Amino acid sequence: MADIPLLSPDLAKAASSSDEAPLYLPRKQIYPQAVKGRFRTIKWMVLAITLGIYYFLPFIRWDRGPHAPDQAILVDLANSRFYFFFIEIWPQEVYYITGLLILASLTLFLMNAVAGRVWCGYLCPQTVWTDLFYAVERLIEGDRRERIRNAKQKLTLALAVRKGLKHFIWLMIAWWTGGAWVLYFADAPSLVRDLATFQAPALAYMWIGILTCTTYTLAGWMREQVCTYMCPWPRIQAALTDEYALNVTYRYDRGEPRGSMKKNETLKLQGLPAGDCIDCDQCVAVCPTGVDIRKGLQLDCIQCGLCIDACNTVMEKINRPLNLIAYDTDMNVQARMEGRPEVHRVVRPRTLFYAGIIALVGTIIITSLAIRQNIYLSVMHDRNPLFVRLSDGSVRNGFTIRVANKHLDERHYVVDVEGVPDLKLDVVGGKLDQQGRPVLSVGPDQTLEARVLVTASQVDLSTSADLHFTLTDLASGEAARAADHFKAP
C-alpha cells in the first residue's frame, strides 16, 4: 500500500506546477450546461422560495393597532423603528440587531463546518440571481453548445434580437430586485402606487437605479468573478474548516486512472487498473465557475453539487455505481485507498461549539424580548452649571429625562426621585396629580423629553450623592428606573 499516491494525478500535477502559474489570468468565458438531478432540483426549490420571500414579503400585512404601520417587515427610518411582525425595535435596542448578525455569522460558521461552502452553492444572493439569469439565457439563446456557437459567429439580426430580449428581461429582473428592496423602507402598496405615478421621493428612484445596475452587472456579467475575486468568504472559510467537513469531492480512488470508456473496458479485460471516470468532462461543462472538480478542492468551487448530478447521469448511462463525485472528504478517499474504515463526524467539538453559542445567543435574545419593558427612561445631568445654590441655601440640580412609550395608546406616567433627604422634584411644564406628584403624558409609540429640577434643602451634602429616578405607568403599574448623581458644593 505504500506505493498508492495520496493525491490524484491532476492534484499532483497542479501542486508541482503551482510555482510556475501566473498570478493573474485573463477571464475565460464560461457557458454552463443545463443539468437535471437531485441537487439541481434542490437549487430550483431554494431559488423559488428565497426569491418569493424577497419579492413578496413587503406586501404581507400585520395588524399592530390604529397608531402603528401594518406592514409585517418595515424599516421605518423616519421614525427610527424596525418592525418584524410582532416585534418592534427602537434605536436604543440596536443590540438586538447586533445579536441577529452574530447569529447569522455563527450559523454560517456551522454550515461551513458541516458541509463546506453550502451557503455559496445554494443560498448566497449572488448564486440565486446568477442561476435565474442563466435560466433566462438558456431559455432565449439555447444551451451550452448553441451559446458557444453563437459567440463565435458574426452578429445577425435574429441573434441581436435574441440577445436584446435576454438583456431586457435581465434588466426587468434587476429593476424589480431594486424596487423590492426599497419597499422594505416604506409602505409597499403606497410606494408602488407613487413609483408608478412618478410621485415617489427622488431617493427611492435613485436607490432602485443603483440596485438595478448592481444586480444586472453582478449576475449578468461578472458572475463567477464575484465568487472568486470579490467575495472574501472563500478565503475566510478556509481558516474555519477542518478535515471532517463534507465537500463536493471527486473520489479518485474509484475514478483513477481515468480514460475513455472503450480504453478502460480494454484495460479491465486485461486485468489492468482502470477507473470509472471516462473523461467526458460533463462535470466541467455544468460548473457555473468552470472548475474541474477532479483537480481537488479549489477556491473557485462554490460547492453547488451540479457536477454530482452531471456525473451521476453519465454513470447511469454506462452502468456504473453512482456518486463518483459526491459530498465526501479527502481523508475518507485516502482511507478507502488504504483499506481503512471511513470516518464521518458531523458531531464534533467544532460543530458543538458553534451550535452551543448559537443556542446561547438565541436564548439571550428571546429571553430579553420576552421580559423587555414597554417603557423606557433615561436621565442626563446638566453639564453647565452642575448645580445652583439658591438664596435660601438649598441646592438645585437640573436634568433632562427622556421617556419612551412603546405602547400603542397614550400613557400617563408619574415621576419620582429618591436618594437624598428632603428632595423636591419639579417638571418644567408638567402637570401634577392629586397627590402633588409630577405626571407626564406620552403619546402612542412616541418619546418625550422633559426638563426636571431636583432641589435639596440640606446644605451639608457631599460633592456627589446617588439619585434614583422612577417612572411609573398609572394604568398598568409598570415602572422604569434610571440612576444619576446629585452635585453639591
HELIX and SHEET records of a PDB file:
HELIX    1   1 PRO A    9  SER A   16  1                                   8    
HELIX    2   2 SER A   18  GLU A   20  5                                   3    
HELIX    3   3 ARG A   38  PHE A   56  1                                  19    
HELIX    4   4 LEU A   57  PHE A   59  5                                   3    
HELIX    5   5 PRO A   91  GLU A   93  5                                   3    
HELIX    6   6 TYR A   95  ALA A  115  1                                  21    
HELIX    7   7 VAL A  118  VAL A  118  1                                   1    
HELIX    8   8 TRP A  119  LEU A  123  3                                   5    
HELIX    9   9 PRO A  125  GLU A  141  1                                  17    
HELIX   10  10 ARG A  144  LYS A  152  1                                   9    
HELIX   11  11 LEU A  157  VAL A  182  1                                  26    
HELIX   12  12 LEU A  183  PHE A  185  5                                   3    
HELIX   13  13 ALA A  188  ALA A  196  1                                   9    
HELIX   14  14 ALA A  202  THR A  217  1                                  16    
HELIX   15  15 LEU A  218  MET A  222  3                                   5    
HELIX   16  16 GLU A  224  GLN A  225  1                                   2    
HELIX   17  17 VAL A  226  MET A  230  3                                   5    
HELIX   18  18 TRP A  233  LEU A  240  1                                   8    
HELIX   19  19 TYR A  252  GLY A  255  1                                   4    
HELIX   20  20 MET A  261  LEU A  269  1                                   9    
HELIX   21  21 GLN A  282  ALA A  285  1                                   4    
HELIX   22  22 ILE A  293  LYS A  295  5                                   3    
HELIX   23  23 LEU A  306  LYS A  317  1                                  12    
HELIX   24  24 ASP A  330  MET A  337  1                                   8    
HELIX   25  25 PRO A  349  ILE A  371  1                                  23    
SHEET    1   A 3 ILE A  73  ASP A  76  0                                        
SHEET    2   A 3 ARG A  81  PHE A  84 -1                                        
SHEET    3   A 3 ILE A  87  ILE A  89 -1                                        
SHEET    1   B 2 ASN A 247  TYR A 250  0                                        
SHEET    2   B 2 ILE A 325  ASP A 328 -1                                        
SHEET    1   C 3 ILE A 375  HIS A 381  0                                        
SHEET    2   C 3 VAL A 395  ASN A 405 -1                                        
SHEET    3   C 3 VAL A 388  ARG A 389 -1                                        
SHEET    1   D 4 ILE A 375  HIS A 381  0                                        
SHEET    2   D 4 VAL A 395  ASN A 405 -1                                        
SHEET    3   D 4 GLN A 446  ALA A 456 -1                                        
SHEET    4   D 4 LEU A 423  VAL A 427 -1                                        
SHEET    1   E 5 LYS A 431  LEU A 432  0                                        
SHEET    2   E 5 PRO A 438  VAL A 442 -1                                        
SHEET    3   E 5 ARG A 411  GLU A 418 -1                                        
SHEET    4   E 5 SER A 464  ASP A 473 -1                                        
SHEET    5   E 5 ALA A 479  LYS A 487 -1                                        
END                                                                             
